[in-house]
Amino acid sequence: MKLVVSGATAAAGPLATGQRYIWRAVERLAPQDQHMNLRAVLPVPPGVEVHTVLGVLTSAVSRCEALRTTYEYAESGEPRQVVHGDGVLPVTVATAGPGEARQIAEKLSRELAGTSFDRFGAWPLRLGLVQGDAEGLYVVLVLAHLATDGGGVAALSEVLRTSWQRPAHADAVLSLIRQPLAQAEFERSAEGIALHDRALKHWRQTLTKFPAVPSRPRLTPHEPRFLRGEFTSPCLARAATLLAARSGVSAQFVLLAATALALTARSGGDRCGITVISSNRHRPELKNAVLHLAQRVPVVLSLRHGSFDDLAKHACAVTLNASRYGLYPPERIRDLVREIRESRTDEIDSETTFNGMSRTMGHQPASEQDPGGERSWAELREAGSFSWTNRNDNEPDGLRFVDFFAPDRLRMYADTRLVSAQQIEAFGTEVESILVDAVEGRHPRP
């Protein structure tokens, strides 16, 4: 089975800032960047025919230039995007027995995401279709991270879900989104340049206020040097859900507050300097855009609050304010960070990043319907598990990335010259303990 696109817009030009941000990571890791691939599994209501599904997908690919883009280097050496107007995408088809369609679709999504994309020669999208019996169809999407971010996957998934029974809906919604080349053009305008300048000002002011971190001894690195581990726990999901409801903020900010406390637990500091991933989808034309927009922004969190709920509210307010400054030329920020670090006599940590946006990427928590049920906190904690998910030698010095793929799944990706494998493995249970203590009224930093 295949999807054929013809007569769509064809063009070429420079990358937008969000694309340049993710380009550096992909370039550093390729061709071992498959762990960055994004995936989604979408149910199709019973009664919707395969040809209708293919028609909706064809409309989406035709409307979203990022899904028809390959890359090349310009004579200047800078990367350049090439949007293709015609092409064919294969659709991998699988058949499932009764009650197996969702499971088969998840398996197919992992298989399709298991290899790196050729960013110079192939479109950044892989498609699958699982045909069941009474369950209907499942569509599998796998996208290269260069094409979009978690917010883009969530937006595209929602458009498709609402279009299976209204095929014209996808075309109507996606005709209004901003395309990558148009975003790059906007960023070269006076308004775009002013936006970048405000972002740089925020970075400068915030990094200047970053608290000093204790001198960190260089450890004997693991081989390979950079490790990523995943901690899965229904306890995380239940505690984060309860605290979000109690404090009146989303679980993202509850998890950020707990992460800040865990990161500073050993030093006992009363402030945490950290960068957070901003979706940069505040403008109407970017809300449903399928392109990479997310970038990190720095924040300083004060950890001295009367209750954990107050800390979560503080994390929400500070992060939402910082998110206004999330679009910027990444190369200028690298120069600025270097300048700030050289101007200070103490050491700051500008590499630790929190990503709560991954929860919008279609990853479903194991405990989504019942995050804990009637089990006790002790029973929930016993149900937690840890596994290593990635190892490589090609990340930036000092990397420490805390990523929540769902309320019950925390990943830490770190440089073992600074963070030992044992510390990576223990981090999830440390966050878990902070959350349980908060639910029961014990605040670790009164």
N, C-alpha and C positions, 0 to 999 in steps of 0.2 A: 504494500500500500504506500502511496506517496501523496504529498501535498505540493501542488504546483502554483507558483506565484508568477504572474506576468503583468507587465505594464505598470508596475509600481514606480514610485519616485526613485531615481538614481542620481547620486551626487557624491561629492567627496570634499573633505576639508579637515581642519584641525580638531583636536579633542577639546571638549569642555573640561572644566576644572575637576568635576567629580570623576570623569573618565581618566584624567591624568593621575588622580589620586590612586585609583585602583590599578592603573597600568603599571606603576612602579612595583607593586606587590606581585602582580602576575609575571612581569618580566624577570623578577628576581627568582621566582620559584619554577617557572616553566622549564621543562615539560612535566614537572611533578606538582602541578597546581590543581589536580583534580579534586582535592579536598575542599576547594573553594567553590566548586560547582553548586548551583542552587537548584532545588527540585520541588515540585508540587504534584500532588495526586488529587485529581478533581473528579467527583462523582457526576455522572450524567443521569438525569431522571429516566426511569423506565419509559419506553415508548418513543424516545428520541432516536431517530435513525442515524446510522453511521455517516451517511452522506451529508446530513445536517450538521453533525459535529465537524466534519472536515470543512464544510463551508464556513462555519464560524471561525475555525482555526485559520483558514486561508485569509479571511477578512482581517483577523488580528495581525497576522504576519505582514500582510500588505500595508496595514496602517502604521505598524511600529517599525520604524527604520532601524532601530537598534538590533532587531531580530534578523535583519538582512545585511549585516555589516561585517566586513573583514577589515584588516588593518595592514598598513604598510609604513615604511619609513620614508619621509620626505628627504630631499637632498640636504636639508639642514640637519638631518639626523633625528628630527622630532617625529613622533608617531602621528599618523594621519588615518582618518577613518574613511572607508569607501563603502557607500550604500549601494546595494545591487537592486535593480528593478525587476529582474527575472531570475528564477531559480527553482530547484526542486529539493524538497526535504523528504527523506524516507520516514515512514511511520512504522515502527516496530509493533506488530500485533501479537497478542497472546490471548489464549482462551482459558477461562477458569471454570472449575466445577461449582456446584451449588455451595454458596456461602464462602467461596474462596476469592472472589474478585478483588476485594480490597487488599488482601494479603499478597496476591499475585501482582497487583499494581505497585505496591510498595517495593516488592522484590525487583520488579522491572525498573523502577526509578533508581534504585541503588546500582543496578547493573549499568544503566545508561549514564549514570553520573560517575562511573568508576574510572574513566579515562579523561585525560586532558583534551581540551578543544585546541584545534589548530587555528589560532587567531588570525593567521595570515591567509589561510586558504579555505576555511569552512565557516558557514553561518553559525552563530553561537546558540543554536537551539536544537535539541533532540526531542523527538515526539514518540510517544507510545500510546497504544490503545488496547485495553483489556476488555474482552467481551465475556460477560457472565450470563446467567439465566435471568432469574427474577430480579436480580440486583441491578440490571442494566449495565451500562458501560462505565469505564473509568478512563480518563485521559491522564497521561503522564507527561509532565513538562520537565525538562532539564535544561538549564540555561548556564552559559558561561558568566562568571562574575563580571567580566568586562561589559557584558550587554546591559546589566542592570544590577540593582541591589535588592535587599529583602523587601523594601517598600514597593519596588517595582513589581516583584513577583506577586506580592499580596494584591496589588492593584490589578494586575493582569488576571490573576486567578478570580478575583471578584467579578470583573467584567465578563469573563467566560462563564462563570457559574450562572450569571443572570441572563445569559444570551442563548443557552442551549434551546430554550423554548421560545426565545424572541431573537432570532438570528440577526435582525437589523440593529439590535441594541449595541452589539460590539462595534459595528461600523460607526454608529452615531457617537458613542462615547469616545472612542479612540481617535476620531477625526479632530477632537478638540485638544488633545494633549500636545505638549511641546516636544519636539524631536531633538535628538542630540546635536545636530548641526545648527539648529535654531538656538539652542541653549548656548552653544559656543559663540554664536554671533551676538546674542544678548550680552554675554559677559565681556565682549569687546566694546560695548556701547558705553556712553557716559554713565548711565544708571548702573550697569554691571561693574564698571571700574570703581564707582563709589561704594558699591556693596562690598567689593574685595577690600577696599581701603578700611572700611569699618571693621571687617573681620580681622585684619592685621592689627588694628588698634586694640581690639579685644584681646587677641593673643598676647600682645606686648604687655598690656596692663595686668592680665591675669597671671602670666608666667612670672612677672616681677613679684607678685604676691604669693607664689607657690611656696609652701613651707619647705625648709631644708629637711633632707632625709639623713638619717644616720649613715655614716660611712659604711658602705657595704663591701665586705671582703670578697674578692674574686675566688669563686669555688673552682675546683677541678671539674670541667664540664663533662656532662654525660656524652656518650657517643651513640647517635648523633646529638648535637648540642641543643637543639630546640625541640621541646616535647609538648604535646598537647594531650591532656587527660580529660575524660568526661565523667562527671559524677551525676548519677541519676537517683532521685529520691522523692517518693510521694510526700515526705515530710516537708521538703522545700515548697512543693505546690500548695499543700494545705496551709502552712504558716504564712506564705506570701499572700495567698488569697484572703485569709482572715485579716491580716494587717492592712492590706489595701482597702478592704471594706471599712475597717475601723478608722483608718487615718484619712480616708476620702481621696486618696491618690491612686494612680495605677500601680500594678505590681512591679513595673519597671523601676519606679523610684524607691519602692520598698527594698528591692534587690540591690539597687545602687547604694542605699544607706547601709545595708548590711555588709556589702562589699567594702565600702570605705572603712567601716569599723574593723573588719577582718584584716585589711591591708595594714592598718596602723596599730594593730593589737600589740605587737612586740615593742614598738617604740613608745606607745602610750601617748602619742601626740594628740593635740586637740583640734587639728585641722588636717584635711587630706586634699592634696593636689592630684587631680586625675583628669584624663581626657575621656569624653563620652562621645559616642557616635550620634550624630544628628542626621535625621532623615532628609532635611532640606526640602520638604514637600509642602511648605506653608502656602505658597502661591497657588491659586486655582489651576493654572495651566500645568503645574508640576504635580498636583495631587495624584493623578493616575498615570503620570508619565512612566514609560518603560525605558529608562536609561539609568546609568549609575550616577546618583546624586549625593549619597551619604559620604560625609567626612567627619573627622573627629574635631571636637572643640574642647578647650581646657576649662575646668571649673575648680573652684576652691570651696570645699565643704567644711563648715564649722561643726565639729562633732559634740560640742558641749550643749546639749539640749535637755530639758526636763524629762522628756520621754522619748521613746523610739518613734512614736507617731509624729512628734514635732520634728524630729530629724528627717523622717521621710517627707514631710511637707516642705521642709527647707531644701532637701535635695531636688524636689520637684520644681520649686520656684527658681532656684539657681540654674538648673539645667534648661528649663524652658526659656529663661532669659538668654542663656548662652547660645541656644539653638538659632537665634537670629543671626549669628555670625558664623554659620557653618559652611558657607561657600567662599572659597578662596583659592588662589593659585598655590598648589602644594609646595612648589619649589621655593616660593618666597617665604613660606612658613619654615621650611627646613633651614633657610639662611637665618631667619629671625631666631629660631630656637638655638642655633649655634651661637649667635651673638649674645643672647641673654645668658646662656650657660657660661660663656667666657667672661662676661661682665660681673658675675657673682663670685664671691669668695667661698661660698658653700656649695653643696651638691643638691640638685633637684632631680626629681624623677618625672621626666616629660614623656616617657614611653609607655607607662601603664595606661591601658584603655579599657573602658567598660562598654559593652555593647548589649543593650536591652532591646534593640530593634529586631534582633533575630527572631523574637517571638512572633513577628508578623510574617514569617517566611513560609507558612504552611506546615511547619513542624507541629505535630499534635502531641501534647503531653500524654504519657501513659495513663495519667490520672485525671484526664480532662473531665470525664463525667462524674467522677467521685474522687476528689483529691484527698484521699485518706479514709473516707468512710467513717466507720465507728471505731477504728483501731486507735490505740493509745499512742502518745508521742513515742514511747519506747519501741512499740511495735513498728511504727512508721520508720523510725531511724534504723531499725534492724533490716528493713527492706531496701535500704540504700545500697548502691553498688558503684564501683569505679572501674574504668578501663582506659587503657592508652589508645588514642585514636590517630595520632600523627607524630612523625619524627622526621626532622630534616636539618640541614646545616646552612640554610640560606635566608635567615631572617635578620633584621637589624639588631645591633647591640642593645641590650637592656630590655628587649621585648617582654611585656607581660600583658596578656590580653585575656580579660574575663568576659565570657560570652554566655548569655542565657538563651539557649535554643528553644526552650519552653519553660514554664514555671518549675518543672521538676528536673530540668537538665542544665547543669552548669559545666562549662568548659573553661579550663585555664590552659593557656598556651604561653610558654615562658622560656627565657634564656637560662639554661642551667649553670651558666657562669655566675648568675646572681640569685637564682631561685632553684633550690635543689629538687630533685625528683620527689623526695619525701614531702617537701612543702607543697608541691603541686598536688600531690595525691591527697594531702590533708586539708587543702583549702576548702573543698566543698563541705566537709563536715564542720569546719569552723563557721562558715556562713550559716549552715543549718542550725548550729547551736545558738548563734546570735538571734536568729528568727524565732526559735522556740522560746528562748528567754524573753524576747519582746512580747510574744503572745501572752506569756504568763506574768507579764508586768515587771520583769527584771531587765533593767537597762544597763548595758555594760559600761557606759560612760556617764554616770549621774552628774 
